[in-house]
C-alpha cells in the first residue's frame, strides 16, 4: 500500500501502482555521454539495451572522437529516479562502452532560476537616466499621487501578477516549505509570460498563519494588478481567498481551485455535446473534496448540475456527517448529495454519468466503471498517476480525460489562468467573479470546433494560440457586464505590454 497527499492536503491510501504503467517523460530526461569503441554494431548495442530497459531515446549526437572511440551524447527519457539508475547501470555493463557523464536535463534547466527581470526601455545616456529616474521620475510620482488611477498607466501594475504561496500544498509533494516551492512558482510565472504576456513574480511567504498571509498580500498589493494564490493547503486557502477578495480592489484568484474548475467545466461542456446529455440530469461522483474538488463542484452546479455525490478518505459526504469535516465540507454537505447517499464509492458509481477524480491513484477500479450509465465520462486528474489508468478504463468509458500530457484530453490549468488574468488586467477588473469564470469555461470549450470535436479531443491543447485570447475577450465582456471593470478596452489584448 502507498500513501499520497493531494493538493487539498488530504492523505490518500491506495494500492501501489505498477511503475511500468507510467511512461517515460521529459520531466525525467537525461543526457548520457558515452565513450563508445568505434566499430560496427556498437551504437546498435547501446540503443537496443536502452530499449530493453524501457528508456525513450530522443536524440543522438556526436560530441567528438578520442582513442579510437566516438563520444556520443544520448538524450533519453525515463520514468523516475529508480529507472534512471537501472538504465545507467545497464549501460555500464556493456563491453566497449564507458559512461562518461550523466546530466539531468530538468535540473540543468533550473540552474540559477528560470525567470529574470529585464528593462523595457534603454538606460544608456544621461537623458535616459534623468527621465527613468531622478529628477524626471518625480513628476510621474506626483501624477499618480494626484490621480491614483494613473498607477495603471504609468507603472508595471497594469500588467503584473503576484504568484503567492506558503508552500503547504505543492503539487503532490505536500507541505515542503516556501523555499522548496520556488521552482514551481517560477514555472507558473513563465506560463503567465508565455501564454498571457503577463509579468508575474513568485512570492513565497515564510508563514502558515492565514492572518499573516492575508496581511502580507495586502501590504504588497499596490505593486500588482492581480494576485494568483498557489499551492496553499485546504481548508486555509478558502478563508485566505475569501478575505483577500473582500479586502482588496484587485482580482484575487486561487488557481488550484478555480483554474482547475474552469477547465473541467470546459471539457464537460464539450463532452456533453458528444454523449448528448443535459448537465442538469447528470449523476456526478467526485473523489477528493479539497480545494479543487469543491471549486469544480461549485462551477458545475453554477452551470446547472443538481446531483453530485462527493467522497473524501472517510467516505461519502452527506448532511449530518460529523467525522473529518471542516467548514467547506459542511457547505458541500448542505448543497450536494440530495438523496443523502452514505454508501461506498463503488456503489455510488452505479448509474453515474460522470466520475470526477481529484484525489489519488487507485481510487476506483476499472470494473466499477462498467456500472456507470450509458456513455460514461471519466475525468481522472490525479498526477502523475490518475485514479484509474486510461488503458484500464478504455473498455468501459466513452470519454476519458486526465491531467497528464501524454494522454488525450489533458485538463491543464494553463488553459485558464493566463487568459483570465489577461482579460482582468486589460479592463482593470476589481475582481474575478463567477460570471467571468463561466465565460472563461465557455470560451475554452468554443476553441474546439464542431468539426474537430470527438472523444479524444474535447479540450484544446495548451499551446493552441487561440485559447488565451478567446478567454481574455470573454472575461472582459463578463467583467463589463457585471460591473467589476474599471475601463473598457477595444479588445482583450489591446494593452498587452
Buried (B, 14 or more C-beta within 10 A) or exposed (E): EEEBBBBBBBEBEBEEBEEEEBEBBEEBBBBBBBBBEEEEEBBEBBBEBBEEBBBBBBEBEEBEEEEEBBBBBBBBBBBBEEBBEBBBEBBEEBEBBBBEEBBBBBEEEEEEEEBEEEEEEEEEEEEEBEBBEEEEBEEBEEBBEEEEEBBBEBBBBBBBBBBBBBBBBBEBBBBBBBEEBBBBBBBBBEBBBBBBBBBBBBBBBEEBEBEEBBEBBBEBBEBBBBBBBBBBBBBBBBBBBEBBBEEBEBBBBBBBBBBBBBBBBBBBBBBBBBBEBEBEEBBBBBBBBBBBBBBBBBBBBBBEBBBBBBBBBEBBBBEEBEEEBBEBBBEBBEBBBEEEBBEEBEEBBBEBBBBBBBBBBBBBBBEBBBBBBEBBBBBBBBBBBBBBBBEBBEEBBBBBBBBBEEBBBBBBBBBBBBBBBBBBBBBBBBBBBBBBBBBBBBBBBBBBEEEEBEBEBBBBBBEBEBBBBBBBBBBBBBBBEBEBBEBEBEEBBEBBE
